[in-house]
Amino acid sequence: MTTEAPATLARMKAIADPVRWKALQFLRDPAPSTCRPGAAGVCGCDFEDVLGLAQPTVSHHMKVLVDAGLVAGEKHGRWVFYRLVPEAFEELQRELAAFASVPAVPA
């Protein structure tokens, strides 16, 4: 295992959950009706309708994504705005790409 293994495993575990995967997809391509103030990200309030979950459950899932380093959250007043962390996905891509270069074992 490389030194990135704990981060890689945490990220893979975070994105393996269908609710968190849907949240990541929403962050990648948010609906035009979101209350987004420019580059600040997507407001946490927008996730309730998208995910069909209550605010405490949304907060839990977003915390897992933030703790894994895949998402950053920034508080503006009483709201938290979330955005993707592209570098985390690039690191995950590099880590997983190493498996694609392993020679195939003959059957």
N, C-alpha and C positions, 0 to 999 in steps of 0.2 A: 504494500500500500504506500502511496505517496503521502507527503505531508498534507495535501489537500483533501485526503480521504474523509476526515470528519465533516468538513464543510460540504463536500460532494454528497455524502450520505444524507446529511440534514436537508440539503436542497432537493435531492431525489425524493426523500420522504415527504417533504412539504408539497411538491408538485404532484405526488401520487394520489392525493386526495381529490376526488371529483369537484368538490366545492371550491377548493383553492385553485384548481386548474381553471375553473370557470372565472374566478376572480382575476387570475392572470390574463386570461383572454380578454376580459373586459378592460383591464388596464392597457392592454396592447391596442385595443380598438374600442374606445368608449363611445357610447351613444351620444349623438349631438345634443341631447337634452340634459346632459350632466351639468352640474354647477361648477364647471372648471374655470378657475381664474388664470388663464394663460398656462404658463409652464409649471404652475404649482402642483399640478396633478389632478387626480380625481377625488372628489370629496367622499369621505366614508359614508355619508348619508345615501349616496347613490347605489351602494352595494346591496342595501336591504331589498330593493325591488328586483334587482338583477339576480340575486342569489335566492330570493324568496325566504330569507331568514331574518330573525329578530336582531336588533343592534348588538346585544351582548355576544351572540354567536358569530356575527360578522366580525366583531372586534377580536374574538379568539382566533379566527382563521387568519385575519390580517396580521395579528401578532406572530403567528407561526411563520408567515411569509417574511415578515420583517426580521425576525430572529434568524432565519435562514440566510438573510442577506439578499434575497431576491427582489424585495420591495423596500422602498424607503418611505417613511411617514413623517410628515411635517405638520405640526399643530399651528393653526391660524385661528386665533380666538377660541371658540369652543369646538371647532371642527378639525379633523385630521385629514390632510390631503395625501394621497398615496401615488407613487410613481414607480415604474419598473427600474431596476438597477441593471442596465445592459451588461456591465462588466461581469456580474455574477453569472449571467447566462453564457457569456463568452468563456469563462473559466470552466463551467460545467460542460460546455461543448468540447473544449480541449481535452478535458479529463476523459470524456466518453469516446472521443475520437481515437484515443490510444487503443481501444479495443478493436476498432475497425482495421487497424494495421497489423494485427496479429495474424501470422500465416495460418491458413486453414489446415486442420489435421485430416489426413485422408481417412475415409470411412473404411 
